[in-house]
Amino acid sequence: MSGQLRFEILGPQRAWYAEREIDLGPAKQRAVLAVLLLAGGRPVSTGQIVDAVWPEDPPANGPNVVQKYVAGLRRVLEPDRSPRTPGQVLSLTDAGYSLRVDPEAVDAVRFERGVQAARQRHTTGRTDDALAELAAALDLWQGEPFTGFAGPIFEAARQRLVELRAVALETRSELTLDLGRHRETIGELVELVAEFPVRERLRHQLVLALYRSGRQAEALAAYREFGDLLREEYGIEPGEALQELHRRILRSDPTLAATPHTAEPQAQRPAEPQAQRTVQPQAQRTAAPGTPKPANTAPAPETPQPAAPVPGPESSRPATTLPGPATSVVAPVGLFPSLPGPASPSALSVPPPPALVPLPPPAAPTKPTRRETPRWASRTVTILGTVLVLLSFGCLTWLVILAYAGWRRSWRLAVAGLGYLALLVVEVVMLDVESPDAEVPGPQAVTFLGLALITWLAGAVHVVLLSRGLWAAITGRPDSARGRADEERRIRREHSRYLLYHYPAARAELGLGRPDLPGTFDDGGLVDVNAVPEQVLTTLPGLTSEQGRQIVVDRWLRGPYASMEEFASRCLLPPSATEPLRDLLLFLPPASRPDEARTSGS
């Protein structure tokens, strides 16, 4: 029966047996089925199902509840099975429950494979076939997946599929522009820009299509509208690629004109990190002889020059994309392990990378920094100072504060110390030492008591708060030394990501993302999750040794990870565990050189 089952999750969740729709039962039972479909035939333990379906309020008898819903699914998926025979479609193994269906029976698998097939068609120059594959894949989309299902597992899977659809739509528009159909693409691009208002790649395509259609003023207006949106909502400017297109439109660059389609495969580049804004040119377009020039253009030089490339806009997306800006040479295994694995690097024609440019050192601080005091010394001084103030009943508060002022070279603490000294002098003056038996007036006694409490108790609290660690814990702000170190490491990570994208050779020459390999280059603590061993993974924040072992096994069985979303989905990590890792992890494709491949697989 499994050969006639079909499942739809790209929209409302539905299942079919031949031409008959199956009633999947209540919402939680549908959620259990969705978890099994996301596993792609891998066994899923009862605990993982409970965590995915009931992320916030798991039932007390979780295994029994899961068993009840599994029994309900077996009744609708295998109605002819006798009660005491083992299930053939939904079976129980030592590792958990497994849904045994043809991968092509799930529309999301067909969608991903269609996008992968389109990428391969375009790589070989078959642009028309690539467009047909993309159209067939996008026709499978019936709406946002997993609506009504809450929790980090479903949310990560939903975001990944939505992102993959957006990338497929962008790529279809790009291929249509490559074929010279810019006029018929404008209407669809306007709709896509309304649906995805901040995707820069779509804005780039719309501006280019308008310009090639002879609508230069509207192209400039579309650019200005996008720039206003970014500045008002996010306080940023358009990416460098879109700004370069704007400058070329202003000078009526003749190389922006549409050129006849050629069937040359395009070279691909490693995927750009998500934090990187500027991207590389999307394609090399050479102005062919006889190409019409827009009006008001300068005469062409006598010596023909190669056409400058049209920069492609940035796009933050998973590595499963067609050739274009920031495209990876591999397709991620994704949520479904039955998908084809990474493309062979040897099959791609990739130009040699340029010479490696050394990373500039971070800017030196404007003023010299002092050596930081060890934590134990700071705590000891704080304790001794507090005890001294309390035992002297505030008489020595001024001395402790002035000592701190000299130690930290702080004029503010010096003023505070002189203030405590002035209060002590006032207290001494208020004491009538010549007539010890004289009655002290009431207001004077109250004033004296208040000043004594300030120099004693308030002074003790002041000394305690001078501890930088305690002050950072109260205010929630890190101390300056740690903040400077974190900022320096963040800058180094950004520089290293820049090197990885623009100079791929830096990956092997500098050992970026490989703290397990010997090297002197500081990449700010980046970790290539597709290459490092288990010992490095267990040192990452929020990951246990068991999780590190599971990541290595999953990576070996199902291939490399392509994005943070895929990493979180395959490893069943909650957002609280993935957010601290987002700035540290790299998702690089397997190394193309044999020695690198051996290192990554170790």
Secondary structure, DSSP 8 states (H G I E B T S, - for coil): -GGGEEEE-SSS-EEEETTEEE---SHHHHHHHHHHHHHTT--B-HHHHHHHHSSSS--TTHHHHHHHHHHHHHHHH-TTS-TTS--SSEEEETTEEEE---GGGBHHHHHHHHHHHHHHHHHTT-HHHHHHHHHHHHHT--S-TTTT--SHHHHHHHHHHHHHHHHHHHHHHHHHHHTT-HHHHHHHHHHHHHHSTT-HHHHHHHHHHHHHTT-HHHHHHHHHHHHHHHHHHHS----HHHHHHHHHHHTT-GGGS----------------TT-----EEE-----TT----SS-----SS------EE-------S---SSTT--SS---TT-TTS-----GGGS-----------------SS-------HHHHHHHHHHHHHHHHHTTTTTHHHHHHHHHHHHT-HHHHHHHHHHHHHHHHHHHHS-SS-TTS---HHHHHHHHHHHHIIIIIHHHHHHHT-HHHHHHHH----HHHHHHHHHHHHHHHHHHHHHHH-TTHHHHHTTT-TTS------SS-EETTTS-HHHHTTSTT--HHHHHHHHHHHHHH----SHHHHHHHHT--HHHHGGGTTTEE-----SSHHHHHHHH-
